[in-house]
Amino acid sequence: MRSVAVLALEADAQTAWLDSSGTLPSADEPALEFDDGYRLAPTFVEHGWLDGAAMPALARIDAQLDAMSGPQNSDLWHVTALSGAA
């Protein structure tokens, strides 16, 4: 849940979070954290810790992050992209 909340923050708040986590200037930590949690989501649903109705929205976030990945998109994972990239 935290990674979804951080990904939803405005650029300045994400930058502050990244600074407090010690990962600046890289901006990929929330995405990496999301990926770790997303892999566990089916288990969370199975145990009743997460409503299965959340899975389609989480899958869309995962797909968007995948589309932003790769060497061709490395500029998106720098803190300067938070305020300038769509």
C-alpha positions as CSV (number, residue, x, y, z in Angstrom):
1,M,0.0,0.0,0.0
2,R,2.8,2.4,0.8
3,S,4.3,2.1,-2.7
4,V,1.0,2.9,-4.3
5,A,0.6,5.9,-2.0
6,V,4.1,7.1,-2.8
7,L,3.6,6.6,-6.6
8,A,0.5,8.8,-6.3
9,L,2.2,11.7,-4.6
10,E,2.9,15.0,-6.4
11,A,6.5,15.4,-7.7
12,D,7.7,17.5,-4.7
13,A,6.3,15.0,-2.2
14,Q,7.8,12.1,-4.0
15,T,11.2,13.9,-4.1
16,A,11.0,14.5,-0.4
17,W,10.2,10.8,0.2
18,L,13.0,9.7,-2.0
19,D,15.4,12.0,-0.2
20,S,14.3,10.7,3.2
21,S,14.8,7.1,1.9
22,G,18.3,8.0,0.7
23,T,17.7,6.9,-2.9
24,L,18.1,10.3,-4.7
25,P,18.7,11.0,-7.5
26,S,17.2,7.7,-8.5
27,A,13.4,7.7,-8.5
28,D,12.8,4.0,-9.0
29,E,12.5,2.9,-5.4
30,P,8.7,3.2,-5.2
31,A,8.4,1.2,-8.4
32,L,10.7,-1.5,-7.1
33,E,8.8,-1.6,-3.8
34,F,5.5,-1.8,-5.8
35,D,6.9,-4.8,-7.7
36,D,7.9,-6.6,-4.6
37,G,4.4,-6.1,-3.1
38,Y,2.6,-6.9,-6.4
39,R,4.3,-10.3,-6.5
40,L,2.8,-11.0,-3.1
41,A,-0.7,-9.7,-3.9
42,P,-2.3,-13.0,-4.9
43,T,-1.1,-14.4,-1.5
44,F,-2.6,-11.4,0.3
45,V,-5.9,-11.9,-1.5
46,E,-5.8,-15.6,-0.7
47,H,-5.4,-14.9,3.0
48,G,-8.0,-12.1,3.0
49,W,-5.5,-9.3,3.7
50,L,-6.3,-7.6,0.3
51,D,-9.6,-7.4,-1.4
52,G,-9.4,-9.2,-4.8
53,A,-11.3,-6.3,-6.3
54,A,-8.0,-4.3,-6.1
55,M,-6.2,-6.6,-8.4
56,P,-7.3,-5.0,-11.8
57,A,-6.1,-1.6,-10.6
58,L,-2.8,-3.0,-9.3
59,A,-2.4,-4.8,-12.7
60,R,-2.8,-1.5,-14.5
61,I,-0.2,0.1,-12.3
62,D,2.1,-2.8,-13.0
63,A,1.6,-2.6,-16.7
64,Q,2.3,1.1,-16.7
65,L,5.5,0.6,-14.7
66,D,6.5,-2.1,-17.2
67,A,5.9,0.2,-20.1
68,M,8.2,2.8,-18.4
69,S,11.0,0.2,-17.9
70,G,14.0,-0.6,-20.0
71,P,17.2,1.2,-21.0
72,Q,15.3,3.3,-23.5
73,N,13.4,4.9,-20.6
74,S,16.2,5.3,-18.1
75,D,15.7,9.1,-18.0
76,L,12.2,8.5,-16.5
77,W,13.8,7.0,-13.4
78,H,15.8,10.2,-12.4
79,V,14.3,12.6,-9.9
80,T,14.2,15.4,-12.5
81,A,11.6,13.4,-14.5
82,L,9.1,13.5,-11.6
83,S,8.1,17.1,-12.4
84,G,8.6,17.0,-16.2
85,A,7.6,13.7,-17.6
86,A,3.9,12.8,-18.1
